[in-house]
Amino acid sequence: MTIIFVLIPLGLVLTVLAVWALFWAVGSGQFDDLDSPGWSVLRDDERGGRE
Amino acid sequence: MNAQVSGCFHCGLPVPAGAPVRVTIEGIEREVCCHGCEAAALVIDAAGLADYYAWRTVSAPRPVPKSADPWAAFDRDSFTRGLLRTGSATTVNLLLEGVRCSACGWLIEQRLLQLPGVTSVMLNPATARARVEFNGIALSSILRAIATLGYRPHVLGAADTLEVATRERRQALKRLGVAGFGMMQVMMIAVAFYGADGAGMSPVIRDYLRLISLLITVPVALYAGVPFYAGAARALAARQLSMDVPVTLGVLLAFAASAVNTLRGTGQVYFDSVTMFLFLLLLGRYLEMIARHRATSTAEALARLMPQFARKLTAQGELELPLAALATGDTVRVAVGEAFPADGTLIGAATLADESLLTGESVPVVKRPGDAVIGGTVNVLGPAVVTLTSLGDSTVLAGIVRLLERASTERPARARLADRMAAQFVAVVLLAAVATALAWLYLDPTRAFAATLAVLVVSCPCALSLATPVAVTAAMAALARRGVLVTRADALEALAVADVALIDKTGTLTVGRPQLSSVAVRGPCTATECLALAAGLERSSGHPFAHAFEVFAAAPATDLAVTAGAGVEGLTGGTRYRIGHAAFVAALAGLRPAEFGEDGVHLGRPGQWLARFELEDRPRAGARAAVSALRDAGLAIEIVSGDHAAPVAALANLLGIERHAGRLTPADKLARVRALQLSGARVVVIGDGINDAPCLRAADVSIAIGSGSALAQANADLIIPGNDLGIIAAAVMTARRTRTIIRQNLLWAGGYNLVSLPLAACGLVPPWLAAVGMSASSLLVVANALRLSRVTTPAATAAPNTPPCQPKLAGAAR
């Protein structure tokens, strides 16, 4: 069972990384608008087709 | 990749033949359409930003040539004083018109950062907003730099509400994330203890696992839980009890006891309960916040419709000025596709205005010279010249936004009641916790702490006080998307229980523009002559009846005098004529012939009766379906009108309404409302907002329908700025569903607390189960309320050609 003395701290490090990633994503505004980026893909295509 | 630009290298518009303007970008000569684009391209190239042309996905907007430098106005002290300052740096929020893709954002960011004195630029292409921090550079230079690139900056106030909402949402997401990750980790470890309470586990591993749990719980308790502690502190400082108080007490007690027990290596730990409790509570708060933001975004979008610049026509020519520099009476030119900068009167050529943002009506409205245009609506046909009649806060749009804001800040009476009940409930819970602790200390001290904790945690005042506001907010947002604006928080409650609908005729059930249906002639003149005389007399009377004669060739009339409520008198070809009510004409023409009844519009001259015109107002499209939908909803329907009895009866017949009354003065209508209310009915009055003001005020709930300036002044509870009557029935149904859901929520919250509290006090609920129960209960309430935000369209009222309001608002706010 001694392996948990290594594995659990490792898991904690991963958790910290995940929280950091979330904070970064929130801070850079990735959750601010969840609707229009999806639409923008379609919109660009349409324009490209016309030109 | 560069979009294959066939025209101008910069903006993509066709290059005019004859005198092409050429510009050399990265050593290659390109054709551009004008010197504005030449300048913009040169600026971009000189700044070393030509990569933009390779990266962009959309052609750049064409820079607007300007006759004067409008940006200097932003350097005035009176303006810059309002900006946010931190130390020597100033921060300004900009809304950038024309930002369409992230390449635009990159371009602007890079260009601004090259300016000496700009310290930071944060730009979000999705919302087209930028936050620029600068120090030692004039604001006008920044704005000018953006304008040279072809984008149009709008300066927003320091406290931009969108930004406040964004910050709030980001903060909540971070806390939710920390609590969520923490909960997952702690639960994973806690499972090891669940089996047989850690029996057979070596003490070293047990202490180790507990220490790890403590480590994970620290940020959850000390960071994610802060909003609850702050809420509790605020409530206590105001000498009140809020639902945050038992939450805070429970979390902090459990956390402190667990931490102490972990360090001492004895007793129970509750890390699983603490993290799960906080995570689920935060989730509920987050959902509630989303519903709230969604409701305010409608008002926001409306407020942002107003353009910030206008081209003022002066003796020197056109001047581009910020809106703040304009005054009532100024004349401005509005190009095609631009929004009118303020309310005004159209002069010059006729045009079409797209008022869909206000009304949901997709067909543009014809505007003739002299017609009123509403600030924020879009000019779609040709260039328009407008004399401004009201600006800023006094515009129609500002009025509607104010009403909406009032509704979103006000709490419905039922919610206030629930708040008071929740506060009392919290007091009961705290007392129960103390009683539980004392009782268990006497009976079995080892179980005292767990039972007290369970009582604190299991009780769910949030479900009680969330039940109403979340449902009302969700319903208001859903209605706003359908084109019904709720301006009073209590209105939905009243609408749900209404049983009689009094509907005004002119302008509500009908279009409000009477048309000529028949002419009865007597005496020497032909029908054509009579119509010409009538058209001449009514030409400038402004009465709704006048519209009916507009289409006929007018005999020139002079010396016109309007008698309000009676008619018009004037001189045509040397003879005096009168047109209007029978009595008014009789005063000039003498006795009335038998066949000229009381109704209709009469024309006469001294000693002679000439004609009697029958006018008819067209019913609105869908009026019949709307009336039957209302009747299906169980409302008794009555027409109350100031119009003559005969046309009222005809319309009532057509629409299948049995009760109707004509020739009512506003006082009569008011009396009718009062009489119905005395008989115990709850009355909804539906009118166009102008003629019915007293009656609308007296009603239990009032609905104003129509378009134009009257709506903003109409102090109605619900405003429908469109022409779709059918939506009223949909609003009634939504109001009823809201009431049902509020009842379900209150019932659930009450039942849950009634069962769970005694169980917890008896020590039958372990703290972790208490945390699950309480959080699940409040989540259930919020989720139930959010069902209202799904817009359901009853088949009878579906308007196939009316797209929902929201996407349009979003699009226009770009």
Chai-1 contact restraints between the chains, C-beta under 6 A:
chainA,res_idxA,chainB,res_idxB,connection_type,confidence,min_distance_angstrom,max_distance_angstrom,comment,restraint_id
A,I8,B,I212,contact,1.0,0.0,6.0,A-B,restraint_1
A,T15,B,F181,contact,1.0,0.0,6.0,A-B,restraint_2
A,T15,B,Q185,contact,1.0,0.0,6.0,A-B,restraint_3
A,A18,B,F181,contact,1.0,0.0,6.0,A-B,restraint_4
A,V19,B,V178,contact,1.0,0.0,6.0,A-B,restraint_5
A,V19,B,F181,contact,1.0,0.0,6.0,A-B,restraint_6
A,L22,B,G177,contact,1.0,0.0,6.0,A-B,restraint_7
A,F23,B,K174,contact,1.0,0.0,6.0,A-B,restraint_8
A,V26,B,R170,contact,1.0,0.0,6.0,A-B,restraint_9
A,V26,B,L173,contact,1.0,0.0,6.0,A-B,restraint_10
A,V26,B,K174,contact,1.0,0.0,6.0,A-B,restraint_11
A,G29,B,N124,contact,1.0,0.0,6.0,A-B,restraint_12
A,F31,B,L173,contact,1.0,0.0,6.0,A-B,restraint_13
A,D32,B,T166,contact,1.0,0.0,6.0,A-B,restraint_14
A,D33,B,A126,contact,1.0,0.0,6.0,A-B,restraint_15
A,S36,B,A126,contact,1.0,0.0,6.0,A-B,restraint_16
A,D44,B,T57,contact,1.0,0.0,6.0,A-B,restraint_17
A,E51,B,A3,contact,1.0,0.0,6.0,A-B,restraint_18
A,E51,B,Q4,contact,1.0,0.0,6.0,A-B,restraint_19
